[in-house]
Amino acid sequence: MIQLLFALLAAEAALALALLFRTPVRRLALLAIDHAKRGRGPVMAKTVAGTMLLFLVSAGYSVAKIHRRAGELGQLTPTDQVLASRHLLEASLMGIYAPSLSAS
């Protein structure tokens, strides 16, 4: 899951870099963006945003479940700390990108 989010982040950074300078790559990027916005583009963007929102809710639920279990034990075990931090990282990355996809 994390690898997918970092791949998305790298693709967005590459697209932003391609749009920054006047090169032939910029024209291709603009054509690709224009093509994606036509036809099925908005439907795909809403589907991807919905899927990411579902994963965001799932990660939030997992973090809440870990913290409820910590309340029973009195503290988080090292394994629970690692799992909770990973779920929080996933949720924060999805929380940043899900609204930007749904606005497309």
VOVEX-561662 format. One line per field, with one value per atom (N, C-alpha, C): atom name; residue in three letters; x, y, z. Coordinates in nm, 4 decimals, decimal comma. Layout:
# VOVEX-561662
name: CA / ...
resn: ALA / ...
c1: X / ...
c2: Y / ...
c3: Z / ...
***
This chain:
# VOVEX-561662
name: N / CA / C / N / CA / C / N / CA / C / N / CA / C / N / CA / C / N / CA / C / N / CA / C / N / CA / C / N / CA / C / N / CA / C / N / CA / C / N / CA / C / N / CA / C / N / CA / C / N / CA / C / N / CA / C / N / CA / C / N / CA / C / N / CA / C / N / CA / C / N / CA / C / N / CA / C / N / CA / C / N / CA / C / N / CA / C / N / CA / C / N / CA / C / N / CA / C / N / CA / C / N / CA / C / N / CA / C / N / CA / C / N / CA / C / N / CA / C / N / CA / C / N / CA / C / N / CA / C / N / CA / C / N / CA / C / N / CA / C / N / CA / C / N / CA / C / N / CA / C / N / CA / C / N / CA / C / N / CA / C / N / CA / C / N / CA / C / N / CA / C / N / CA / C / N / CA / C / N / CA / C / N / CA / C / N / CA / C / N / CA / C / N / CA / C / N / CA / C / N / CA / C / N / CA / C / N / CA / C / N / CA / C / N / CA / C / N / CA / C / N / CA / C / N / CA / C / N / CA / C / N / CA / C / N / CA / C / N / CA / C / N / CA / C / N / CA / C / N / CA / C / N / CA / C / N / CA / C / N / CA / C / N / CA / C / N / CA / C / N / CA / C / N / CA / C / N / CA / C / N / CA / C / N / CA / C / N / CA / C / N / CA / C / N / CA / C / N / CA / C / N / CA / C / N / CA / C / N / CA / C / N / CA / C / N / CA / C / N / CA / C / N / CA / C / N / CA / C / N / CA / C / N / CA / C / N / CA / C / N / CA / C / N / CA / C / N / CA / C / N / CA / C / N / CA / C / N / CA / C / N / CA / C
resn: MET / MET / MET / ILE / ILE / ILE / GLN / GLN / GLN / LEU / LEU / LEU / LEU / LEU / LEU / PHE / PHE / PHE / ALA / ALA / ALA / LEU / LEU / LEU / LEU / LEU / LEU / ALA / ALA / ALA / ALA / ALA / ALA / GLU / GLU / GLU / ALA / ALA / ALA / ALA / ALA / ALA / LEU / LEU / LEU / ALA / ALA / ALA / LEU / LEU / LEU / ALA / ALA / ALA / LEU / LEU / LEU / LEU / LEU / LEU / PHE / PHE / PHE / ARG / ARG / ARG / THR / THR / THR / PRO / PRO / PRO / VAL / VAL / VAL / ARG / ARG / ARG / ARG / ARG / ARG / LEU / LEU / LEU / ALA / ALA / ALA / LEU / LEU / LEU / LEU / LEU / LEU / ALA / ALA / ALA / ILE / ILE / ILE / ASP / ASP / ASP / HIS / HIS / HIS / ALA / ALA / ALA / LYS / LYS / LYS / ARG / ARG / ARG / GLY / GLY / GLY / ARG / ARG / ARG / GLY / GLY / GLY / PRO / PRO / PRO / VAL / VAL / VAL / MET / MET / MET / ALA / ALA / ALA / LYS / LYS / LYS / THR / THR / THR / VAL / VAL / VAL / ALA / ALA / ALA / GLY / GLY / GLY / THR / THR / THR / MET / MET / MET / LEU / LEU / LEU / LEU / LEU / LEU / PHE / PHE / PHE / LEU / LEU / LEU / VAL / VAL / VAL / SER / SER / SER / ALA / ALA / ALA / GLY / GLY / GLY / TYR / TYR / TYR / SER / SER / SER / VAL / VAL / VAL / ALA / ALA / ALA / LYS / LYS / LYS / ILE / ILE / ILE / HIS / HIS / HIS / ARG / ARG / ARG / ARG / ARG / ARG / ALA / ALA / ALA / GLY / GLY / GLY / GLU / GLU / GLU / LEU / LEU / LEU / GLY / GLY / GLY / GLN / GLN / GLN / LEU / LEU / LEU / THR / THR / THR / PRO / PRO / PRO / THR / THR / THR / ASP / ASP / ASP / GLN / GLN / GLN / VAL / VAL / VAL / LEU / LEU / LEU / ALA / ALA / ALA / SER / SER / SER / ARG / ARG / ARG / HIS / HIS / HIS / LEU / LEU / LEU / LEU / LEU / LEU / GLU / GLU / GLU / ALA / ALA / ALA / SER / SER / SER / LEU / LEU / LEU / MET / MET / MET / GLY / GLY / GLY / ILE / ILE / ILE / TYR / TYR / TYR / ALA / ALA / ALA / PRO / PRO / PRO / SER / SER / SER / LEU / LEU / LEU / SER / SER / SER / ALA / ALA / ALA / SER / SER / SER
c1: 0,0829 / 0,0000 / 0,0878 / 0,1885 / 0,2775 / 0,3505 / 0,3926 / 0,4646 / 0,3762 / 0,2481 / 0,1549 / 0,1401 / 0,1321 / 0,1176 / 0,2433 / 0,3603 / 0,4832 / 0,5002 / 0,4527 / 0,4563 / 0,3653 / 0,2483 / 0,1574 / 0,2217 / 0,2870 / 0,3559 / 0,4670 / 0,5436 / 0,6519 / 0,5959 / 0,4851 / 0,4234 / 0,3718 / 0,3118 / 0,2639 / 0,3794 / 0,4880 / 0,6048 / 0,6647 / 0,6710 / 0,7239 / 0,6340 / 0,5034 / 0,4101 / 0,4254 / 0,4383 / 0,4582 / 0,5883 / 0,6923 / 0,8208 / 0,8109 / 0,7364 / 0,7202 / 0,6412 / 0,5461 / 0,4660 / 0,5390 / 0,6451 / 0,7167 / 0,7991 / 0,8590 / 0,9481 / 0,8868 / 0,9169 / 0,8668 / 0,9548 / 0,9129 / 0,9837 / 0,8803 / 0,9250 / 0,8277 / 0,7504 / 0,8104 / 0,7421 / 0,6211 / 0,6329 / 0,5216 / 0,3999 / 0,4226 / 0,3105 / 0,2441 / 0,3246 / 0,2696 / 0,1921 / 0,2452 / 0,1758 / 0,0422 / 0,0403 / -0,0850 / -0,1868 / -0,1405 / -0,2304 / -0,2849 / -0,2016 / -0,2465 / -0,3482 / -0,3243 / -0,4192 / -0,5513 / -0,5439 / -0,6658 / -0,7448 / -0,6738 / -0,7400 / -0,8031 / -0,7366 / -0,7891 / -0,9144 / -0,9261 / -1,0423 / -1,1656 / -1,1474 / -1,2604 / -1,3151 / -1,4415 / -1,5011 / -1,5021 / -1,4248 / -1,4271 / -1,3360 / -1,2639 / -1,1694 / -1,2316 / -1,3398 / -1,4007 / -1,4564 / -1,5091 / -1,5615 / -1,4480 / -1,3355 / -1,2198 / -1,1672 / -1,1614 / -1,1105 / -1,1993 / -1,3300 / -1,4210 / -1,4065 / -1,3844 / -1,3661 / -1,2384 / -1,1304 / -1,0029 / -1,0154 / -1,0811 / -1,0993 / -1,1840 / -1,2870 / -1,3700 / -1,2930 / -1,2096 / -1,1275 / -1,0284 / -0,9647 / -0,8688 / -0,9387 / -1,0601 / -1,1363 / -1,1686 / -1,2027 / -1,2295 / -1,1054 / -0,9886 / -0,8652 / -0,8323 / -0,8648 / -0,8431 / -0,9264 / -1,0522 / -1,1399 / -1,0895 / -1,0454 / -0,9931 / -0,8686 / -0,7792 / -0,6581 / -0,6938 / -0,7888 / -0,8336 / -0,8964 / -0,9763 / -1,0367 / -0,9301 / -0,8275 / -0,7198 / -0,6443 / -0,6196 / -0,5513 / -0,6383 / -0,7683 / -0,8584 / -0,8631 / -0,8626 / -0,8651 / -0,7374 / -0,6239 / -0,4969 / -0,4986 / -0,5510 / -0,5535 / -0,6539 / -0,7649 / -0,8584 / -0,7915 / -0,7155 / -0,6438 / -0,5386 / -0,4778 / -0,3781 / -0,4445 / -0,5698 / -0,6410 / -0,6648 / -0,6848 / -0,7050 / -0,5759 / -0,4641 / -0,3351 / -0,2683 / -0,3059 / -0,2446 / -0,1398 / -0,0792 / 0,0183 / 0,0301 / 0,0902 / 0,1111 / 0,2360 / 0,2260 / 0,3448 / 0,4278 / 0,5558 / 0,6369 / 0,5793 / 0,5229 / 0,4626 / 0,3431 / 0,2603 / 0,1439 / 0,1858 / 0,2964 / 0,3449 / 0,3857 / 0,4546 / 0,4967 / 0,3752 / 0,2797 / 0,1591 / 0,0784 / 0,0641 / -0,0121 / 0,0562 / 0,1882 / 0,2581 / 0,2464 / 0,2503 / 0,2353 / 0,0949 / -0,0063 / -0,1439 / -0,1642 / -0,1028 / -0,1144 / -0,0469 / 0,0673 / 0,1353 / 0,0486 / -0,0090 / -0,0972 / -0,2168 / -0,2772 / -0,3958 / -0,3620 / -0,2469 / -0,2114 / -0,1838 / -0,1163 / -0,0914 / -0,2215 / -0,3111 / -0,4386 / -0,5267 / -0,5186 / -0,5968 / -0,5561 / -0,4292 / -0,3818 / -0,4266 / -0,4194 / -0,4454 / -0,5893 / -0,6697 / -0,8091 / -0,8897 / -0,8800 / -0,9574 / -0,9103 / -0,7820 / -0,7342 / -0,7825 / -0,8028 / -0,8536 / -1,0024 / -1,0770 / -1,2214 / -1,2550 / -1,1640 / -1,1886 / -1,1698 / -1,1070 / -1,0817 / -1,2065
c2: -0,1186 / 0,0000 / 0,1257 / 0,1271 / 0,2430 / 0,2633 / 0,1534 / 0,1653 / 0,2290 / 0,1949 / 0,2529 / 0,4031 / 0,4425 / 0,5844 / 0,6631 / 0,6047 / 0,6738 / 0,6790 / 0,5762 / 0,5794 / 0,6907 / 0,7073 / 0,8153 / 0,9515 / 0,9641 / 1,0890 / 1,1191 / 1,0186 / 1,0383 / 1,0756 / 1,0139 / 1,0460 / 1,1896 / 1,2329 / 1,3709 / 1,4697 / 1,4366 / 1,5248 / 1,5333 / 1,4201 / 1,4198 / 1,5010 / 1,4897 / 1,5675 / 1,7167 / 1,7532 / 1,8939 / 1,9466 / 1,8653 / 1,9057 / 1,9187 / 1,8293 / 1,8356 / 1,9599 / 2,0003 / 2,1191 / 2,2493 / 2,2410 / 2,3604 / 2,4244 / 2,3437 / 2,3943 / 2,3753 / 2,4682 / 2,4586 / 2,3630 / 2,2378 / 2,1340 / 2,0533 / 1,9681 / 1,8820 / 1,7895 / 1,7574 / 1,6717 / 1,7446 / 1,8779 / 1,9561 / 1,9451 / 1,9536 / 1,9422 / 1,8053 / 1,7006 / 1,5663 / 1,5525 / 1,6126 / 1,6062 / 1,6792 / 1,7946 / 1,8690 / 1,7923 / 1,7269 / 1,6457 / 1,5280 / 1,4651 / 1,3521 / 1,3967 / 1,5119 / 1,5642 / 1,5983 / 1,6618 / 1,6977 / 1,5735 / 1,4718 / 1,3468 / 1,2773 / 1,2826 / 1,2178 / 1,2876 / 1,4166 / 1,4908 / 1,4698 / 1,4159 / 1,3904 / 1,2505 / 1,2328 / 1,0992 / 1,0353 / 0,9285 / 0,8501 / 0,9051 / 1,0098 / 1,0636 / 1,0980 / 1,1789 / 1,2126 / 1,0909 / 0,9947 / 0,8744 / 0,7952 / 0,7852 / 0,7155 / 0,7881 / 0,9205 / 0,9965 / 0,9761 / 0,9740 / 0,9512 / 0,8096 / 0,7127 / 0,5751 / 0,5613 / 0,6198 / 0,6140 / 0,6870 / 0,8030 / 0,8777 / 0,7984 / 0,7325 / 0,6507 / 0,5340 / 0,4701 / 0,3588 / 0,4069 / 0,5204 / 0,5741 / 0,6143 / 0,6672 / 0,7026 / 0,5780 / 0,4691 / 0,3435 / 0,2953 / 0,3025 / 0,2637 / 0,3581 / 0,4866 / 0,5825 / 0,5451 / 0,5123 / 0,4727 / 0,3428 / 0,2491 / 0,1221 / 0,1437 / 0,2305 / 0,2588 / 0,3268 / 0,4193 / 0,4852 / 0,3874 / 0,2934 / 0,1917 / 0,1026 / 0,0672 / -0,0169 / 0,0544 / 0,1835 / 0,2600 / 0,2660 / 0,2890 / 0,2947 / 0,1597 / 0,0504 / -0,0826 / -0,1082 / -0,0649 / -0,0824 / -0,0020 / 0,1203 / 0,2031 / 0,1512 / 0,0905 / 0,0286 / -0,0883 / -0,1675 / -0,2803 / -0,2291 / -0,1155 / -0,0580 / -0,0129 / 0,0333 / 0,0740 / -0,0429 / -0,1627 / -0,2815 / -0,3241 / -0,3137 / -0,3558 / -0,2470 / -0,1242 / -0,0143 / 0,0604 / -0,0027 / 0,0640 / -0,0114 / 0,0544 / -0,0083 / -0,0958 / -0,2122 / -0,2962 / -0,2395 / -0,2740 / -0,2235 / -0,2604 / -0,3814 / -0,4217 / -0,3340 / -0,3064 / -0,2198 / -0,0775 / -0,0309 / 0,1031 / 0,1097 / 0,0063 / 0,0037 / -0,0037 / -0,0909 / -0,1037 / 0,0259 / 0,0884 / 0,2130 / 0,3237 / 0,3321 / 0,4372 / 0,4133 / 0,2872 / 0,2561 / 0,2922 / 0,2577 / 0,2916 / 0,4433 / 0,5139 / 0,6602 / 0,7220 / 0,6668 / 0,7158 / 0,6932 / 0,5736 / 0,5451 / 0,6397 / 0,6591 / 0,7449 / 0,8894 / 0,9365 / 1,0751 / 1,0950 / 0,9982 / 1,0106 / 1,0035 / 0,9146 / 0,9046 / 1,0249 / 1,0789 / 1,1976 / 1,3182 / 1,3228 / 1,4339 / 1,4185 / 1,2955 / 1,2754 / 1,2447 / 1,1925 / 1,1602 / 1,2847 / 1,3960 / 1,5141 / 1,5736 / 1,5662 / 1,6246 / 1,5430 / 1,4138 / 1,3315 / 1,3544 / 1,3741 / 1,3906 / 1,5277 / 1,6243 / 1,7554 / 1,7563 / 1,6518 / 1,6468 / 1,6364
c3: 0,0000 / 0,0000 / 0,0000 / 0,0858 / 0,0937 / -0,0391 / -0,1037 / -0,2296 / -0,3362 / -0,3369 / -0,4322 / -0,4087 / -0,2834 / -0,2527 / -0,2898 / -0,2644 / -0,3018 / -0,4534 / -0,5232 / -0,6696 / -0,7215 / -0,6605 / -0,6977 / -0,6709 / -0,5580 / -0,5238 / -0,6238 / -0,6623 / -0,7594 / -0,8965 / -0,9361 / -1,0655 / -1,0663 / -0,9575 / -0,9498 / -0,9518 / -0,8840 / -0,8850 / -1,0247 / -1,0944 / -1,2315 / -1,3242 / -1,3078 / -1,3894 / -1,3611 / -1,2346 / -1,2008 / -1,2591 / -1,2545 / -1,3116 / -1,4634 / -1,5273 / -1,6728 / -1,7135 / -1,6309 / -1,6630 / -1,6313 / -1,5543 / -1,5111 / -1,6225 / -1,7083 / -1,8120 / -1,9504 / -2,0410 / -2,1784 / -2,2585 / -2,2602 / -2,3346 / -2,4130 / -2,5037 / -2,5740 / -2,4794 / -2,3663 / -2,2688 / -2,2107 / -2,1984 / -2,1446 / -2,2364 / -2,3652 / -2,4592 / -2,4493 / -2,4393 / -2,4237 / -2,2926 / -2,1862 / -2,0572 / -2,0637 / -2,1289 / -2,1424 / -2,2257 / -2,3324 / -2,4133 / -2,3323 / -2,2518 / -2,1698 / -2,0653 / -2,0027 / -1,9035 / -1,9706 / -2,0872 / -2,1598 / -2,1990 / -2,2441 / -2,2836 / -2,1623 / -2,0492 / -1,9283 / -1,8766 / -1,9018 / -1,8534 / -1,9399 / -2,0592 / -2,1474 / -2,1241 / -2,1536 / -2,1513 / -2,0150 / -2,0005 / -1,8783 / -1,7699 / -1,7942 / -1,6970 / -1,5632 / -1,5619 / -1,4333 / -1,3592 / -1,4333 / -1,3694 / -1,3052 / -1,3768 / -1,3208 / -1,1982 / -1,2039 / -1,0904 / -0,9683 / -0,9882 / -0,8753 / -0,8207 / -0,9082 / -0,8636 / -0,7820 / -0,8308 / -0,7583 / -0,6249 / -0,6249 / -0,5005 / -0,4017 / -0,4491 / -0,3607 / -0,3015 / -0,3835 / -0,3353 / -0,2311 / -0,2579 / -0,1608 / -0,0320 / -0,0422 / 0,0779 / 0,1593 / 0,0915 / 0,1606 / 0,2346 / 0,1701 / 0,2371 / 0,3528 / 0,3390 / 0,4472 / 0,5687 / 0,5458 / 0,6561 / 0,7190 / 0,6362 / 0,6869 / 0,7733 / 0,7287 / 0,8075 / 0,9385 / 0,9342 / 1,0574 / 1,1549 / 1,1029 / 1,1879 / 1,2507 / 1,1741 / 1,2272 / 1,3387 / 1,3216 / 1,4257 / 1,5511 / 1,5342 / 1,6495 / 1,7215 / 1,6444 / 1,7043 / 1,7847 / 1,7335 / 1,8048 / 1,9347 / 1,9292 / 2,0499 / 2,1522 / 2,1064 / 2,2017 / 2,2727 / 2,1970 / 2,2559 / 2,3543 / 2,3262 / 2,4168 / 2,5460 / 2,5358 / 2,6570 / 2,7505 / 2,6957 / 2,7777 / 2,8457 / 2,7753 / 2,8297 / 2,9124 / 2,8920 / 2,9647 / 2,8850 / 2,7863 / 2,7007 / 2,5689 / 2,4693 / 2,3393 / 2,3426 / 2,2842 / 2,2694 / 2,1533 / 2,1448 / 2,0325 / 1,8955 / 1,8835 / 1,7567 / 1,7240 / 1,8243 / 1,8029 / 1,7667 / 1,8242 / 1,7904 / 1,6432 / 1,5960 / 1,4555 / 1,3637 / 1,3967 / 1,3144 / 1,3132 / 1,4289 / 1,4361 / 1,3563 / 1,3648 / 1,2895 / 1,1396 / 1,0966 / 0,9537 / 0,9050 / 0,9844 / 0,9462 / 0,9448 / 1,0396 / 1,0399 / 0,9181 / 0,8768 / 0,7576 / 0,6338 / 0,6210 / 0,5080 / 0,5075 / 0,6247 / 0,6334 / 0,6002 / 0,6446 / 0,6155 / 0,4666 / 0,4030 / 0,2596 / 0,1801 / 0,2190 / 0,1477 / 0,1760 / 0,2953 / 0,3289 / 0,2476 / 0,2066 / 0,1253 / -0,0184 / -0,0723 / -0,2141 / -0,2489 / -0,1584 / -0,1918 / -0,2269 / -0,1517 / -0,1914 / -0,3237 / -0,3532 / -0,4795 / -0,5981 / -0,5821 / -0,6909 / -0,7128 / -0,6040 / -0,6192 / -0,6792 / -0,6699 / -0,7267 / -0,8782 / -0,9323 / -1,0771 / -1,1577
***
